[in-house]
Amino acid sequence: MTQTLHADAVRLLTGWRPPADAAADWTQTMELLEQGPRVMGKPHPDGHVTASAIIVSHDRTRILLCLHGRHDIWCQLGGHLEPEDGDLAAAALREATEESGIAGLVVDPVPVDVDVHHVNCAGSLNRHHDVIFLVHAPADAVAQVSEESHELGWFPPDALPSPLGTDTARVVRNAMARLGWAT
């Protein structure tokens, strides 16, 4: 698992340029990837790569966020990589589907952002190097709260809830910019 996902992450992020406000996080993630495949799984002392999704409504007017079950902040859906994930985009899609309960989601395989943030992971403070993808919901999407969240909510990108995760507003802005939506 880790070698395939690592090779995908290196290929994907080497050929992609982040938005200007995510450049420092991209650089940190590229430096982490230089340590080899072991950074794809938890725990790793310098952090590990995760994948997440900004889910956008079919009409592109709202995004789905979760009130995280452990951290009590509003953020995108996502998490750790699993052995069955073929690549980072597939991991983001799996996480989005599991945590939203929405069938028929479609992932854009090009990242919209990379966010490095500290999180209590496996009982100790660690860094998630989160590669974030834009995921499109079908017209009939009905979200269902999973065990990962206290709540799910659809929000206009210019009216996000509080409290937000550290870089959630930036990630939403970058996802909506990909769609041509000015925030």
PyMOL commands that set and color helices and strands:
alter all, ss='L'
color gray80, all
select helices_A, chain A and resi 2-14+20-33+37-40+88-100+168-178
alter helices_A, ss='H'
color red, helices_A
select strands_A, chain A and resi 48-56+63-68+74-75+77-80+106-121+124-136+149-155
alter strands_A, ss='S'
color yellow, strands_A
deselect
rebuild
show_as cartoon
